[in-house]
């Protein structure tokens, strides 16, 4: 096993940058104002509960802060510098594939916790390239599916993006693939927040590579990976574009408001243990989360016959977020495709998603 190295100076600079980001983000502040309607985003409340219209980016940024605070009430606080550790990236093996080199690696997400991943490096002249964090669906093989080794060929997006010239990183989510992890024994309130932390460290890894332009990093995922793409982007400003396939809808449309599926140990147990699966008590919903990504480009694949994430609930999210994107004059960066398909990521939609990423992460393409 060998180490994937970068210069000591660049590693130190990255560690300092990550430390500053973690300190700035900090844990959720207590007592953010409550909002009864999570799809009505053009209103912001002060500490006394008084409401005023959202009329500017500054108004929305205040409301956005409340959204992230409420999300952390459910997920637990975003970790701070106490969980930082050197990435200590190790190469386990490497295989030459058509158009790219595939490396099996592992990186240290926090002290003593190592995440297995595939790193795909495109062939071609040495240059700083755009990069994609590629998050897998709910499948036992985890990272192997987006890397193109097994599973559904329509979900081999890490391999497809590598052949398109992107550096692609596909890590395992906790308790998938080769990654065994008990987030709760580690002090997390949810596996979702552990995933966010691991994926932020994956961005650290990409940003440290000499092959990667750290200003051109995006994220893509399907199903489990589709909502994890949203979650990490909310807390990681270095992610410049988001593609979410079959990853979300508004809670009232998720199995007719039965959100028990979000409350098991692989997600957010507080939804049941603290909020009783009661939509009137749960302090966030996906319309707010999509809007909180603005003005970064966001592409949603939402099939018409997706039984997991009913399409009208996706449309509710997009309608709510569109005025927020308009505040930033970024309406064209909120994009959705609705293929006549089930819970899938069809080739024609992936092609559109990749062109969307090219437009954002490949200047002049």
N, C-alpha and C positions, 0 to 999 in steps of 0.2 A: 504494500500500500504506500503510495507516494503522496506528497502534499502538493496541492495546486497553489502555486505561489504568486504573490505580487510583491512589489518592493516594500521594504519596511516602512518607508516614508509614506507611501500611498495607503498602506494598511492602517498606519497611525492616524492619518488624516480622515479616513473613512470611519474609524472608531470614534474619533472626536465628533464628527458630523452626526453619527448615529446617537451618541450620547446627548448631544445638544437637542436633537429632535425628540428623544425620549423625555428629557427634562422639560422641554417646552410643552409637550403634549400633556404630561402629567396624568394623574387619576381624575375621574369625574368629580366635578364640584357638586356639593350637595344642593338639593332643593332648587333645581331648575324649574322654571314655571311649567305647569302642566298645560297640555293642549287636548281638548276633547275630540277634535276632528283632525286626524293625521293626514287628511287629504286636502285640507284647506291651509295652504302654505303662505298666503299673502297676508299673514297677520303675525305679529310678534308681541310678546308680553314682557313686562318688566317684573322686578322682584316682588312688587306688591300685587301682581296679577292684572295690572291695567294693560289693555290691548291697544295697539295702534297698527295701521296698515304697513305692510312691507312695500316701501316705495323706492328703495335704493339697494345697491349691493351691500352697503354697510348695515342696513336693516336686516337683510337676509343673513349676513354673516353672524349677527347676534342670534337669530333663530337657528341657524346651522349649529352654533355652539350648544344650544339647548338640545337639538336632535342627538348630537354625539354624547352629551351627558346622559340623556335618557337611555340611549343604547347601552351605555356602560352600566347603568343601573341593572340591566338585565344580564349582560354578558360578564360583568365584573370590570374593574378598571384596566385600562391599557397599562401594561407593565412599564416601569421606569428603568433607570440605569442599574438598579439592583439585579436585573436579569441579563444584562449585557455580558458577553464574553467574546474573546477572539473567535472568529469563524472557524479557524483551524480546518480549512477544507482539505479533504483527503481524496485522492483518486483511487478507487478500488479496482477499476478495469477500464479499458477503452476498446472500442470497436469501430472500424472504418465502415461507413455505410455510403450509399450512393448520395453524393452531394453534401455530406457532413461527417464529422467525427462525433460518435456518441460515447460519452464518458459516464461511467457510474461513479458517483461521488457521495460523500456525506459531509455535512457541515454542522457546527455546534451552534444551536439556537440559543442556548443558555447554559450555564455551567453544568457539565455532565450530561447534557441532552443532545444527542446527535441525530440529525434528520437525513435519511437516505433520499437521493434524488438522481435524476438523469440530467446531464448537461449536454446539449447538442450544439456543436460549433460548426457553422457553415464552411464549406470549402471556399477558396478564393484568396485573393491577395490580402495581406494584413491590413486591417482597417478597423476603425471603431464603428460598430454596427448597432442598429436598433436591437432591442432584446425584449423577449416576452416571458413572463411568468405564466406557466401553463398548469392549471389546477384540474385535477381529475374528478370524475363523478363518483357516486357511491358504488364502488366495485372493489372486490377483494384484492385485485392485482394493483390497485392504486396507480402509481406513476407509470407503470408499464403500458397502460392504455394510451395516454396522450403521446408517449414516446414511440408508439407504433409497433410495440412488440406483441401485443395480444389485444383481445377485446374487439370492440366495434370499430370498424375502419373509418366510420364517420366521426370518430372522436380521437383520431390520430393527429390532432392539431399541432402538437409540438414538432412532430416529424415534418408535417407539411410546411410549417412556418420556417423551420431550419432550411428546408430546400428552397424557400423563398428569400433566404438571406438574413433571417433573424437568428440571433443567439437565443436558444430556448432552454428554459430550466423547468423541470417537472418534478416537484417534491411529493413525498407521501404526506397525506393528512394523518393526524393521530389515529392509530389502530387500523390503518390500511397498508397494503403492500408489506414492506419490511419494517414498518415503524410501530413499535409497541410503546405506548405512552399512557400514563394515568394523569391527565391534567389536574384532577381534583386533589390527588396526593401531592402535586406540585404547588398547590395553593391557588389554582385558578377556579373561578366561579362557573366557567363554561369551557367546553372544547372549542367553541367558536372563537373565544378570545385567545386561546392557545394557538389556534390556527392563524389568527391575525398576527400574533407575535412571530411565529415561525415564518410566515410569508413576508413579513417586514424584514426579517433577517435574510430571506432569499433575495430580496431587493438589494440589501447590503452586499450580498455575494455577487450579484450581477454587476452592481456599480463598481466593484473592486476589480473586475476582469479587464485586462488590457484590450480585449476584443470588443468591449461594449462601450457605447456612448452613454454615459449615465444620465443624460438629458433626454434619452429616447427609450424609455422603458414602459411597457404596457402589461396588461394582464388579461387572460382569457380563461374561461372555464365553462363546463356544462353541468347542469343540475347542482349537486353539491359544490362543484367547482364554480358554477354560475353565481351562487350567492356568496361563496367565499371570495370571488373576484370583487364583488361589491364591498364586502366587509373590509378587506385589506386596503382597498383604494380609499375608503373613508378616512383611514388613519395613516395613509402613506402618500404624502404629496408628490413624491418622486415618480409615482405611477401617472403617466400622462394620457393614457387611453384605456378604456375598459370594454371588454366584450363579455356579455353574460348570456349564455344560452340556457333556456329553460331553468332559470335560476330564481324566480321571484314572482310574486303578485301581492296585491293588498290582502291583508289577513282576512277580511270578511269574505273573500272569494276563494280562500284556501280551504278546500273541503267544507264549503259553506260555513266558514268561521271556526271550524274545529282545528285548533292549532296544536293539538297534542303531538303531532309529528315533529314539531319544532322543539319539543321540551325534553327529549331523551338525552342521555349523557353524551351523545355525539354532537349535541347542539347546546341548548340553553335551558337547563333544568329549572331555573328560577321562573320561567314562564308558568310552570305548574306550581312549584313550591312557594313562590311569593305572590304570583298574580292569578293563581287559580284558573289559568287558561281563559280568563275573562277579558274579552277585547276592550271593555270599558276601563279596565285597570292597566292593561299593558301600555307602557308609556311611549312606544314608538311603533311605526309601521313603515312599510317599504316605499310609499309615496315620498316620505321625508328622506329616506336613504338615497333614492335616485336623485332627488333634487339636490341633496348635499354633495353630490359629485360635481355639480356645475362649477365652473364652465368646462370641465374636462370632457372630451369626446366620449360618448357612451353609446354602444351598439347593443341592442337586445334582439335575440332570436326568440320569438314567442309563437310557437305553432298553434294553429286554430284548434287542434284536437289534443292538446296537452292535458292529460288527466291530473297531473300533479299541480300545475300552475295554470289555472283556468284563464283564458286569454282576456276576458273582460277585466279581470283584476289587474292584469298587466297594463291594459289601456288606462285604467284609473290612475295608476302610478305615473304613466307618461303624461297624461293630461295635467296632473297636478304639478309635475316637474317642469313642464314647458314654459310657464311664465317665469320661473326662476332662471332657466337658461336664457330667456329673453332679456332679463335684467343685465346679463353679461354680453348681450348681442351674440349669443352662441346657439341660436335655435337650430342651425343646420348641423350641430354636433350632437344632437339627441336624435338617434336613428333607431327604428324598429322594423323588423321583418316578421311577417305572419304567414309562414308557409302552410299549405294544406297538409299537415303532418301531425304525428303524435309527439311524444316526448323525445325529440330527436334534433339533430343538427345537420340538416340535409346539405349535400355538396354545393348546391347553388347558393345557399345562404352563407355557407362558410366562405365561398368565393367573394361574396359581397363584404363579409366581415374582414377578410384579408385586404381587400381594396380600401376599406375604411381605415384599417391600421396603416396601410401604406401612405394614405393621404396625411395621416397625423404624424407618423414616426419616420417617414422617408421623404424629407423635403424634396420637392421637384418631381415626385413620382406621378 
